[in-house]
Amino acid sequence: MSAFLDAFSEVRAFYGGAASPAEHAAFNAGVEAVRQMALIAAVTIEARGDAKEVRQRAAAAALVGLAEGAAQLLAPKPNPVLQAFTAIAEQPGSEGVIPCPACAGRLHWTRAESNGHVWGQCETDGCLSWMQ
Ligand SMILES: [Zn+2]
């Protein structure tokens, strides 16, 4: 079980902050599925007629531990400004509009030819806005 959790940690470290929103959602959905399966298995064991036996109690406790470990692996929400920088870095030219990673609105950007600094402003009031 430890090797299993280590493998998940490596996957999360690999994705880090560079995961796309779709990769991030897929990773968290997979971890959530593992967590729910472990809890369902634990409840199933606890509902058995021999649930009070040490072996069954140990198995249920181990599954609850797995579920708690999986919950800790849920990747934190990526920073929307970093997501915007990643998306803009893939755009050609010196200005454009991308979908805002925070609100899915229109995010205008310009990139200075001289130093590559990027300015960004979402059309939604109070949403993303920055200058480098
Ligand atoms: Zn926005």
Backbone and ligand atoms as CSV (ligand in chain L), in Angstrom:
chain,resi,resn,atom,element,x,y,z
A,1,MET,N,N,0.838,-1.195,0.000
A,1,MET,CA,C,0.000,0.000,0.000
A,1,MET,C,C,0.879,1.254,0.000
A,2,SER,N,N,2.007,1.208,0.705
A,2,SER,CA,C,2.900,2.357,0.730
A,2,SER,C,C,3.460,2.642,-0.665
A,3,ALA,N,N,3.815,1.572,-1.387
A,3,ALA,CA,C,4.330,1.754,-2.746
A,3,ALA,C,C,3.258,2.390,-3.633
A,4,PHE,N,N,2.022,2.007,-3.386
A,4,PHE,CA,C,0.903,2.573,-4.134
A,4,PHE,C,C,0.807,4.084,-3.898
A,5,LEU,N,N,0.869,4.490,-2.630
A,5,LEU,CA,C,0.788,5.924,-2.312
A,5,LEU,C,C,2.013,6.670,-2.834
A,6,ASP,N,N,3.194,6.028,-2.762
A,6,ASP,CA,C,4.412,6.652,-3.304
A,6,ASP,C,C,4.258,6.916,-4.790
A,7,ALA,N,N,3.669,5.959,-5.500
A,7,ALA,CA,C,3.483,6.128,-6.942
A,7,ALA,C,C,2.568,7.313,-7.222
A,8,PHE,N,N,1.512,7.450,-6.435
A,8,PHE,CA,C,0.632,8.599,-6.621
A,8,PHE,C,C,1.369,9.903,-6.335
A,9,SER,N,N,2.204,9.914,-5.294
A,9,SER,CA,C,2.957,11.130,-4.975
A,9,SER,C,C,3.879,11.513,-6.119
A,10,GLU,N,N,4.494,10.506,-6.750
A,10,GLU,CA,C,5.388,10.787,-7.875
A,10,GLU,C,C,4.618,11.376,-9.043
A,11,VAL,N,N,3.421,10.842,-9.285
A,11,VAL,CA,C,2.603,11.369,-10.378
A,11,VAL,C,C,2.255,12.822,-10.091
A,12,ARG,N,N,1.884,13.118,-8.852
A,12,ARG,CA,C,1.520,14.483,-8.509
A,12,ARG,C,C,2.731,15.411,-8.644
A,13,ALA,N,N,3.902,14.948,-8.191
A,13,ALA,CA,C,5.111,15.761,-8.299
A,13,ALA,C,C,5.450,16.021,-9.762
A,14,PHE,N,N,5.227,14.999,-10.596
A,14,PHE,CA,C,5.504,15.142,-12.025
A,14,PHE,C,C,4.635,16.237,-12.629
A,15,TYR,N,N,3.350,16.200,-12.300
A,15,TYR,CA,C,2.455,17.205,-12.858
A,15,TYR,C,C,2.731,18.579,-12.265
A,16,GLY,N,N,2.997,18.622,-10.951
A,16,GLY,CA,C,3.310,19.884,-10.290
A,16,GLY,C,C,2.352,20.985,-10.688
A,17,GLY,N,N,2.856,22.192,-10.861
A,17,GLY,CA,C,2.017,23.324,-11.238
A,17,GLY,C,C,1.807,23.412,-12.732
A,18,ALA,N,N,2.443,22.498,-13.503
A,18,ALA,CA,C,2.400,22.612,-14.967
A,18,ALA,C,C,1.219,21.870,-15.577
A,19,ALA,N,N,0.437,21.204,-14.748
A,19,ALA,CA,C,-0.682,20.424,-15.292
A,19,ALA,C,C,-1.721,21.351,-15.905
A,20,SER,N,N,-2.292,20.916,-17.009
A,20,SER,CA,C,-3.387,21.676,-17.606
A,20,SER,C,C,-4.615,21.481,-16.719
A,21,PRO,N,N,-5.625,22.363,-16.844
A,21,PRO,CA,C,-6.840,22.156,-16.043
A,21,PRO,C,C,-7.447,20.774,-16.251
A,22,ALA,N,N,-7.390,20.249,-17.487
A,22,ALA,CA,C,-7.961,18.923,-17.753
A,22,ALA,C,C,-7.150,17.830,-17.066
A,23,GLU,N,N,-5.818,17.926,-17.104
A,23,GLU,CA,C,-4.966,16.939,-16.419
A,23,GLU,C,C,-5.194,16.997,-14.913
A,24,HIS,N,N,-5.297,18.218,-14.389
A,24,HIS,CA,C,-5.534,18.413,-12.959
A,24,HIS,C,C,-6.846,17.757,-12.539
A,25,ALA,N,N,-7.897,17.982,-13.328
A,25,ALA,CA,C,-9.215,17.422,-13.009
A,25,ALA,C,C,-9.186,15.897,-13.112
A,26,ALA,N,N,-8.495,15.364,-14.124
A,26,ALA,CA,C,-8.424,13.912,-14.300
A,26,ALA,C,C,-7.667,13.267,-13.146
A,27,PHE,N,N,-6.574,13.896,-12.725
A,27,PHE,CA,C,-5.805,13.358,-11.604
A,27,PHE,C,C,-6.661,13.324,-10.340
A,28,ASN,N,N,-7.318,14.440,-10.039
A,28,ASN,CA,C,-8.137,14.492,-8.823
A,28,ASN,C,C,-9.314,13.519,-8.902
A,29,ALA,N,N,-9.886,13.333,-10.092
A,29,ALA,CA,C,-10.998,12.391,-10.236
A,29,ALA,C,C,-10.514,10.968,-9.951
A,30,GLY,N,N,-9.315,10.628,-10.419
A,30,GLY,CA,C,-8.757,9.298,-10.163
A,30,GLY,C,C,-8.501,9.076,-8.684
A,31,VAL,N,N,-7.921,10.066,-8.028
A,31,VAL,CA,C,-7.653,9.958,-6.591
A,31,VAL,C,C,-8.964,9.848,-5.820
A,32,GLU,N,N,-9.965,10.627,-6.220
A,32,GLU,CA,C,-11.262,10.589,-5.537
A,32,GLU,C,C,-11.917,9.215,-5.709
A,33,ALA,N,N,-11.753,8.608,-6.884
A,33,ALA,CA,C,-12.313,7.268,-7.117
A,33,ALA,C,C,-11.653,6.252,-6.191
A,34,VAL,N,N,-10.332,6.338,-6.033
A,34,VAL,CA,C,-9.612,5.436,-5.121
A,34,VAL,C,C,-10.125,5.633,-3.692
A,35,ARG,N,N,-10.283,6.900,-3.297
A,35,ARG,CA,C,-10.728,7.206,-1.929
A,35,ARG,C,C,-12.115,6.625,-1.672
A,36,GLN,N,N,-13.023,6.805,-2.630
A,36,GLN,CA,C,-14.386,6.312,-2.433
A,36,GLN,C,C,-14.448,4.783,-2.441
A,37,MET,N,N,-13.649,4.145,-3.312
A,37,MET,CA,C,-13.647,2.669,-3.337
A,37,MET,C,C,-13.146,2.115,-2.005
A,38,ALA,N,N,-12.113,2.758,-1.443
A,38,ALA,CA,C,-11.577,2.295,-0.163
A,38,ALA,C,C,-12.623,2.437,0.942
A,39,LEU,N,N,-13.342,3.569,0.952
A,39,LEU,CA,C,-14.370,3.779,1.982
A,39,LEU,C,C,-15.528,2.793,1.818
A,40,ILE,N,N,-15.924,2.530,0.577
A,40,ILE,CA,C,-17.010,1.574,0.332
A,40,ILE,C,C,-16.600,0.179,0.801
A,41,ALA,N,N,-15.350,-0.207,0.507
A,41,ALA,CA,C,-14.867,-1.520,0.944
A,41,ALA,C,C,-14.839,-1.598,2.465
A,42,ALA,N,N,-14.417,-0.502,3.121
A,42,ALA,CA,C,-14.364,-0.486,4.591
A,42,ALA,C,C,-15.765,-0.645,5.172
A,43,VAL,N,N,-16.734,0.080,4.629
A,43,VAL,CA,C,-18.112,0.004,5.127
A,43,VAL,C,C,-18.677,-1.395,4.892
A,44,THR,N,N,-18.340,-1.998,3.750
A,44,THR,CA,C,-18.807,-3.348,3.434
A,44,THR,C,C,-18.291,-4.348,4.464
A,45,ILE,N,N,-17.015,-4.195,4.837
A,45,ILE,CA,C,-16.432,-5.090,5.849
A,45,ILE,C,C,-17.119,-4.861,7.201
A,46,GLU,N,N,-17.354,-3.571,7.547
A,46,GLU,CA,C,-17.968,-3.249,8.845
A,46,GLU,C,C,-19.401,-3.758,8.935
A,47,ALA,N,N,-20.050,-4.020,7.785
A,47,ALA,CA,C,-21.431,-4.509,7.791
A,47,ALA,C,C,-21.505,-6.031,7.862
A,48,ARG,N,N,-20.355,-6.705,7.786
A,48,ARG,CA,C,-20.357,-8.181,7.825
A,48,ARG,C,C,-20.729,-8.683,9.213
A,49,GLY,N,N,-21.223,-9.900,9.252
A,49,GLY,CA,C,-21.585,-10.521,10.524
A,49,GLY,C,C,-20.386,-10.698,11.454
A,50,ASP,N,N,-19.199,-10.900,10.864
A,50,ASP,CA,C,-17.997,-11.110,11.686
A,50,ASP,C,C,-17.155,-9.830,11.792
A,51,ALA,N,N,-17.818,-8.665,11.653
A,51,ALA,CA,C,-17.097,-7.384,11.628
A,51,ALA,C,C,-16.320,-7.103,12.905
A,52,LYS,N,N,-16.732,-7.731,14.039
A,52,LYS,CA,C,-16.059,-7.451,15.310
A,52,LYS,C,C,-14.732,-8.206,15.451
A,53,GLU,N,N,-14.487,-9.171,14.583
A,53,GLU,CA,C,-13.238,-9.934,14.665
A,53,GLU,C,C,-12.051,-9.040,14.326
A,54,VAL,N,N,-10.942,-9.298,15.001
A,54,VAL,CA,C,-9.751,-8.457,14.877
A,54,VAL,C,C,-9.330,-8.313,13.408
A,55,ARG,N,N,-9.373,-9.417,12.680
A,55,ARG,CA,C,-8.905,-9.390,11.294
A,55,ARG,C,C,-9.770,-8.450,10.439
A,56,GLN,N,N,-11.083,-8.482,10.657
A,56,GLN,CA,C,-11.981,-7.613,9.887
A,56,GLN,C,C,-11.808,-6.150,10.301
A,57,ARG,N,N,-11.658,-5.930,11.611
A,57,ARG,CA,C,-11.469,-4.547,12.092
A,57,ARG,C,C,-10.167,-3.977,11.531
A,58,ALA,N,N,-9.103,-4.804,11.483
A,58,ALA,CA,C,-7.821,-4.342,10.941
A,58,ALA,C,C,-7.942,-4.011,9.456
A,59,ALA,N,N,-8.675,-4.851,8.725
A,59,ALA,CA,C,-8.836,-4.609,7.290
A,59,ALA,C,C,-9.614,-3.312,7.056
A,60,ALA,N,N,-10.682,-3.105,7.828
A,60,ALA,CA,C,-11.474,-1.881,7.668
A,60,ALA,C,C,-10.640,-0.656,8.025
A,61,ALA,N,N,-9.850,-0.751,9.101
A,61,ALA,CA,C,-9.011,0.383,9.513
A,61,ALA,C,C,-7.965,0.694,8.441
A,62,ALA,N,N,-7.397,-0.342,7.824
A,62,ALA,CA,C,-6.402,-0.123,6.772
A,62,ALA,C,C,-7.031,0.584,5.575
A,63,LEU,N,N,-8.258,0.204,5.236
A,63,LEU,CA,C,-8.937,0.839,4.096
A,63,LEU,C,C,-9.266,2.298,4.392
A,64,VAL,N,N,-9.669,2.588,5.643
A,64,VAL,CA,C,-9.934,3.978,6.018
A,64,VAL,C,C,-8.629,4.774,5.932
A,65,GLY,N,N,-7.512,4.149,6.356
A,65,GLY,CA,C,-6.202,4.809,6.247
A,65,GLY,C,C,-5.837,5.105,4.802
A,66,LEU,N,N,-6.127,4.160,3.917
A,66,LEU,CA,C,-5.867,4.377,2.485
A,66,LEU,C,C,-6.700,5.552,1.973
A,67,ALA,N,N,-7.963,5.599,2.382
A,67,ALA,CA,C,-8.836,6.697,1.933
A,67,ALA,C,C,-8.308,8.039,2.425
A,68,GLU,N,N,-7.835,8.082,3.678
A,68,GLU,CA,C,-7.291,9.343,4.208
A,68,GLU,C,C,-6.015,9.732,3.460
A,69,GLY,N,N,-5.178,8.733,3.142
A,69,GLY,CA,C,-3.953,9.008,2.380
A,69,GLY,C,C,-4.276,9.549,0.998
A,70,ALA,N,N,-5.282,8.957,0.368
A,70,ALA,CA,C,-5.677,9.410,-0.973
A,70,ALA,C,C,-6.173,10.849,-0.924
A,71,ALA,N,N,-6.924,11.199,0.139
A,71,ALA,CA,C,-7.445,12.568,0.248
A,71,ALA,C,C,-6.300,13.575,0.304
A,72,GLN,N,N,-5.178,13.174,0.944
A,72,GLN,CA,C,-4.032,14.091,1.037
A,72,GLN,C,C,-3.344,14.269,-0.313
A,73,LEU,N,N,-3.570,13.341,-1.245
A,73,LEU,CA,C,-2.927,13.420,-2.557
A,73,LEU,C,C,-3.669,14.326,-3.520
A,74,LEU,N,N,-4.897,14.713,-3.161
A,74,LEU,CA,C,-5.651,15.578,-4.071
A,74,LEU,C,C,-4.815,16.827,-4.332
A,75,ALA,N,N,-4.530,17.074,-5.594
A,75,ALA,CA,C,-3.663,18.183,-5.957
A,75,ALA,C,C,-4.352,19.511,-5.671
A,76,PRO,N,N,-3.615,20.477,-5.103
A,76,PRO,CA,C,-4.218,21.779,-4.870
A,76,PRO,C,C,-4.564,22.446,-6.196
A,77,LYS,N,N,-5.537,23.311,-6.164
A,77,LYS,CA,C,-5.966,24.004,-7.380
A,77,LYS,C,C,-4.791,24.802,-7.941
A,78,PRO,N,N,-4.511,24.682,-9.246
A,78,PRO,CA,C,-3.388,25.429,-9.797
A,78,PRO,C,C,-3.641,26.927,-9.780
A,79,ASN,N,N,-2.559,27.703,-9.680
A,79,ASN,CA,C,-2.644,29.157,-9.667
A,79,ASN,C,C,-3.097,29.649,-11.049
A,80,PRO,N,N,-4.219,30.413,-11.131
A,80,PRO,CA,C,-4.728,30.832,-12.446
A,80,PRO,C,C,-3.766,31.749,-13.197
A,81,VAL,N,N,-2.994,32.567,-12.477
A,81,VAL,CA,C,-2.042,33.451,-13.174
A,81,VAL,C,C,-0.953,32.611,-13.837
A,82,LEU,N,N,-0.469,31.574,-13.118
A,82,LEU,CA,C,0.542,30.689,-13.721
A,82,LEU,C,C,-0.037,29.953,-14.924
A,83,GLN,N,N,-1.300,29.543,-14.825
A,83,GLN,CA,C,-1.956,28.893,-15.969
A,83,GLN,C,C,-2.028,29.849,-17.156
A,84,ALA,N,N,-2.343,31.127,-16.877
A,84,ALA,CA,C,-2.430,32.119,-17.955
A,84,ALA,C,C,-1.054,32.307,-18.596
A,85,PHE,N,N,0.010,32.408,-17.774
A,85,PHE,CA,C,1.366,32.555,-18.321
A,85,PHE,C,C,1.711,31.378,-19.230
A,86,THR,N,N,1.359,30.177,-18.790
A,86,THR,CA,C,1.655,28.983,-19.590
A,86,THR,C,C,0.920,29.042,-20.924
A,87,ALA,N,N,-0.357,29.434,-20.877
A,87,ALA,CA,C,-1.154,29.504,-22.108
A,87,ALA,C,C,-0.623,30.594,-23.036
A,88,ILE,N,N,-0.245,31.748,-22.469
A,88,ILE,CA,C,0.240,32.865,-23.287
A,88,ILE,C,C,1.597,32.523,-23.904
A,89,ALA,N,N,2.437,31.792,-23.153
A,89,ALA,CA,C,3.763,31.418,-23.673
A,89,ALA,C,C,3.649,30.600,-24.954
A,90,GLU,N,N,2.527,29.891,-25.119
A,90,GLU,CA,C,2.329,29.054,-26.316
A,90,GLU,C,C,1.753,29.857,-27.483
A,91,GLN,N,N,1.369,31.138,-27.234
A,91,GLN,CA,C,0.749,31.955,-28.280
A,91,GLN,C,C,1.827,32.666,-29.098
A,92,PRO,N,N,1.634,32.728,-30.417
A,92,PRO,CA,C,2.557,33.520,-31.230
A,92,PRO,C,C,2.189,35.005,-31.149
A,93,GLY,N,N,3.095,35.869,-31.595
A,93,GLY,CA,C,2.802,37.290,-31.680
A,93,GLY,C,C,3.008,38.021,-30.374
A,94,SER,N,N,2.568,39.286,-30.346
A,94,SER,CA,C,2.830,40.137,-29.196
A,94,SER,C,C,1.558,40.539,-28.466
A,95,GLU,N,N,0.384,40.101,-28.948
A,95,GLU,CA,C,-0.849,40.365,-28.211
A,95,GLU,C,C,-1.936,39.398,-28.657
A,96,GLY,N,N,-2.958,39.263,-27.794
A,96,GLY,CA,C,-4.042,38.355,-28.147
A,96,GLY,C,C,-5.032,38.223,-27.014
A,97,VAL,N,N,-5.925,37.260,-27.172
A,97,VAL,CA,C,-6.954,36.980,-26.171
A,97,VAL,C,C,-6.967,35.473,-25.949
A,98,ILE,N,N,-6.977,35.058,-24.681
A,98,ILE,CA,C,-7.091,33.636,-24.340
A,98,ILE,C,C,-8.279,33.471,-23.398
A,99,PRO,N,N,-8.814,32.250,-23.276
A,99,PRO,CA,C,-9.854,32.023,-22.258
A,99,PRO,C,C,-9.243,32.217,-20.864
A,100,CYS,N,N,-9.909,32.993,-20.014
A,100,CYS,CA,C,-9.386,33.240,-18.666
A,100,CYS,C,C,-9.434,31.939,-17.861
A,101,PRO,N,N,-8.280,31.523,-17.254
A,101,PRO,CA,C,-8.290,30.283,-16.470
A,101,PRO,C,C,-9.105,30.396,-15.181
A,102,ALA,N,N,-9.383,31.629,-14.739
A,102,ALA,CA,C,-10.139,31.792,-13.490
A,102,ALA,C,C,-11.644,31.802,-13.722
A,103,CYS,N,N,-12.104,32.492,-14.799
A,103,CYS,CA,C,-13.551,32.666,-14.962
A,103,CYS,C,C,-14.055,32.223,-16.335
A,104,ALA,N,N,-13.147,31.782,-17.221
A,104,ALA,CA,C,-13.487,31.348,-18.581
A,104,ALA,C,C,-13.941,32.502,-19.453
A,105,GLY,N,N,-13.774,33.735,-18.972
A,105,GLY,CA,C,-14.063,34.915,-19.791
A,105,GLY,C,C,-12.909,35.190,-20.749
A,106,ARG,N,N,-12.840,36.441,-21.262
A,106,ARG,CA,C,-11.795,36.807,-22.226
A,106,ARG,C,C,-10.667,37.532,-21.506
A,107,LEU,N,N,-9.463,36.970,-21.636
A,107,LEU,CA,C,-8.293,37.567,-21.000
A,107,LEU,C,C,-7.380,38.129,-22.103
A,108,HIS,N,N,-7.238,39.474,-22.122
A,108,HIS,CA,C,-6.388,40.144,-23.112
A,108,HIS,C,C,-4.956,40.152,-22.597
A,109,TRP,N,N,-4.005,39.965,-23.504
A,109,TRP,CA,C,-2.601,39.980,-23.084
A,109,TRP,C,C,-1.755,40.694,-24.130
A,110,THR,N,N,-0.646,41.262,-23.682
A,110,THR,CA,C,0.371,41.784,-24.598
A,110,THR,C,C,1.730,41.352,-24.060
A,111,ARG,N,N,2.641,41.149,-24.992
A,111,ARG,CA,C,4.006,40.747,-24.627
A,111,ARG,C,C,4.958,41.776,-25.216
A,112,ALA,N,N,5.798,42.379,-24.344
A,112,ALA,CA,C,6.750,43.392,-24.800
A,112,ALA,C,C,7.812,42.742,-25.670
A,113,GLU,N,N,8.034,43.324,-26.866
A,113,GLU,CA,C,9.053,42.786,-27.770
A,113,GLU,C,C,10.444,42.903,-27.141
A,114,SER,N,N,10.659,43.988,-26.372
A,114,SER,CA,C,11.998,44.272,-25.855
A,114,SER,C,C,12.455,43.265,-24.797
A,115,ASN,N,N,11.578,42.978,-23.816
A,115,ASN,CA,C,12.041,42.139,-22.694
A,115,ASN,C,C,11.153,40.913,-22.452
A,116,GLY,N,N,10.102,40.736,-23.254
A,116,GLY,CA,C,9.253,39.558,-23.100
A,116,GLY,C,C,8.280,39.638,-21.945
A,117,HIS,N,N,8.239,40.790,-21.245
A,117,HIS,CA,C,7.306,40.922,-20.125
A,117,HIS,C,C,5.862,40.860,-20.643
A,118,VAL,N,N,5.002,40.226,-19.848
A,118,VAL,CA,C,3.617,39.998,-20.263
A,118,VAL,C,C,2.667,40.775,-19.355
A,119,TRP,N,N,1.718,41.464,-19.996
A,119,TRP,CA,C,0.651,42.168,-19.297
A,119,TRP,C,C,-0.633,41.409,-19.570
A,120,GLY,N,N,-1.487,41.304,-18.559
A,120,GLY,CA,C,-2.737,40.587,-18.759
A,120,GLY,C,C,-3.883,41.256,-18.033
A,121,GLN,N,N,-5.067,41.202,-18.647
A,121,GLN,CA,C,-6.259,41.822,-18.053
A,121,GLN,C,C,-7.487,41.059,-18.518
A,122,CYS,N,N,-8.219,40.495,-17.561
A,122,CYS,CA,C,-9.470,39.798,-17.886
A,122,CYS,C,C,-10.589,40.836,-18.024
A,123,GLU,N,N,-11.540,40.565,-18.929
A,123,GLU,CA,C,-12.668,41.488,-19.123
A,123,GLU,C,C,-13.626,41.481,-17.932
A,124,THR,N,N,-13.600,40.414,-17.127
A,124,THR,CA,C,-14.508,40.314,-15.979
A,124,THR,C,C,-14.020,41.215,-14.845
A,125,ASP,N,N,-14.927,42.036,-14.317
A,125,ASP,CA,C,-14.561,42.949,-13.221
A,125,ASP,C,C,-13.989,42.168,-12.041
A,126,GLY,N,N,-12.851,42.649,-11.529
A,126,GLY,CA,C,-12.259,42.045,-10.340
A,126,GLY,C,C,-11.543,40.736,-10.582
A,127,CYS,N,N,-11.422,40.315,-11.843
A,127,CYS,CA,C,-10.745,39.046,-12.130
A,127,CYS,C,C,-9.252,39.309,-12.376
A,128,LEU,N,N,-8.591,38.431,-13.086
A,128,LEU,CA,C,-7.144,38.505,-13.259
A,128,LEU,C,C,-6.708,39.808,-13.918
A,129,SER,N,N,-5.616,40.363,-13.391
A,129,SER,CA,C,-5.008,41.570,-13.950
A,129,SER,C,C,-3.594,41.661,-13.408
A,130,TRP,N,N,-2.624,41.803,-14.285
A,130,TRP,CA,C,-1.247,41.927,-13.795
A,130,TRP,C,C,-0.383,42.642,-14.818
A,131,MET,N,N,0.740,43.186,-14.313
A,131,MET,CA,C,1.784,43.787,-15.141
A,131,MET,C,C,3.102,43.254,-14.651
A,132,GLN,N,N,4.006,42.915,-15.570
A,132,GLN,CA,C,5.340,42.465,-15.145
A,132,GLN,C,C,6.312,43.618,-15.165
L,1,ZN,ZN,ZN,-11.384,36.120,-15.656
